[in-house]
Amino acid sequence: MGFVFRKRIKAGKNTAVNLSKSGASVSERVGPVTISSRGRVTIRILPGLSFRLGRRR
């Protein structure tokens, strides 16, 4: 297991800029769904439980 660097900066009410080792991306939240500029979709089911779809690293 290695170290992971991630930083999330809020850019608006439902928008965030995400910084990581592999670069930057933007995510937009619409209700329980979060859509990333890298093609990942995350659906929040319960607090602490989510389902991710889309491209893997």
HELIX and SHEET records of a PDB file:
SHEET    1   A 6 ARG A   6  LYS A  10  0                                        
SHEET    2   A 6 THR A  15  SER A  20 -1                                        
SHEET    3   A 6 GLY A  23  VAL A  30 -1                                        
SHEET    4   A 6 VAL A  33  SER A  36 -1                                        
SHEET    5   A 6 ARG A  40  LEU A  46 -1                                        
SHEET    6   A 6 LEU A  49  GLY A  54 -1                                        
END                                                                             
